Amino acid sequence: MRVSTEIADRIIEIATREGAALGKALSIAVVDVGGYIVAIRRNDGARPLTPSIALSKAYSAAIMQRPTNMLQAWAEHEPVFFSQIATMGWQPIVATQGGITLKKDGEFLGGIGISGGTADEDQKIAETVIAELGFDTDFAAWAGAKK
């Protein structure tokens, strides 16, 4: 399975709907398993930097194979190492809310990134997309995470 443009369009549709319900103009990025753009959209009224932020969130979720909020403990626990890792790809790797890995039946497919709301709003919208489309929500914790 891969992230088709049809799936990407559906992701963007759901995220746009959820953002509108909150009164937020969003940018939404969808990438494949390698972090390459499948689709990106900056909705009317979304701030100019939001597409880049959404893309970094989607990229991070795809190549790290876990949602971006799961990277926060790593970034806090090993800030120097994480800051070096964060610059290694073709997009910045970020440890924040709003980036979720696309995984179906245990297979990693890519990632989505939401930007334009608060961190909590971006995360909630991403989670709504994942739930509505039936993607997996189980991810391995970062190896250094405190139990």
N, C-alpha and C positions, 0 to 999 in steps of 0.2 A: 504494500500500500504506500502511497505517496500523498503529499498535500497537493491536491489539484486546485486549479483556479476556481472550480465550483465550490470546494470546501472553503477556500480563502474568501470567496465572495460571501458565503454564509456566515463565516466568522465576523467579517466586517459588518454585515447587516445586523447581526445580534448585538455586537458591541456598540454600534451607532445607535440602535434602539435604546439600549440600556443607558448610554450617555445622555441621550435626549431626555429620557425620563428623569435624569438628575439635573438637567439643564446644563450639561457640559458638552462642549465641542471637543471632540477627541481626534487623535491620530491613532491609527491601528496598523500594525505591521504583522505580516505572516511570512515566515521563512521556512525553508525545507530543513532536512536533517543536518545539512552542512552549513546552515545559517544564511543561505542565499535567498534573496527576496523572491517570494511568490506573488505577493501583492502588498501594497502600502497605500493608505488613504489618509489624507488630511481633510477632515470635514470642515465645512464652512465655519469660520470663526475660531478654529483651533489656532493656538499660538504658533509662530513660525518654527520654533525649535522642537515642537512635539513630535514631528515625524522622525527626527534623528533619535530622540529619546526612545520612542516606541520601537524603532529598529534595533537599538542596542539591547533593549529588554528582550525582544524576540530572539535575537542572535544569541544572547547569553543563555536563555532557557534552552535553546536548541543544542548548542555545542557543549554545554555543561550537563545536559540531560537531567535537569531538575529545575523547578521553578526558581526564579531569581530571589525570591524571599528566603529560600533555603540556603542561599549563599551568604546571607548577612552574618551568621555566626562565624563563618570562615574568615570573612573580611575583618571582623572585629577581633578574632582570636589570633590571626596571623596577618596583620595589616601590611607589613612590608612585602611578604610573599604574594599576598593577594594583589597588591598594587602592581607588581611585576606581571602576574598572570593576566591582569585586567587589560594590559596593553599588547598582548601577544597576537591577537587575531586581527582580522580586517575591520572589526568593529570593537568598540570598548566592551569589556565584560563588566556588567553592573550587578551589584548586590542590593536590590531594592524590591519593592512590590510592583506588580503589574506585568510581569513576564512569566508565562507558563509554558511548560514543555507540552508539545502535542505527542501523545503516546496512545496507541490503540492496540489492544490485545498483546501488550508487552513490547510492542515494536515502537521505537522512537521514530517520529515522523518529522519533527520540526519544532517551531515555537511561535507563540504570539506575544505581541507587546502592545500594551495600552498606555497612552499618555494623554493628559489633558485634565484629569481630575486630581483630587488629592491622592496620595499614595494608597490610602485605604479604598478609595473609590475605584482607582485603576485595578487594584487587586480583586475587588468584588466583581467588577465587570468581567475580568478575565476568567474568574471562577465560574461565573454564570455561563459564559460561552462554552467552557469545557463541559459543564454539567449538561447543558442543553443539547450539545452534540454528542454526548456519550463517550468522551475521551477518558482514558485512565487517569486516576488521581493518586496513584501510589508511586512514590519515588524513593530511591535510596538516600538516606541521610548522608550529609557530608561526613567523611571518615573521622574528622576531628571534632565533630559536634559533641557537646556535653550531653550526657544521658540524664 
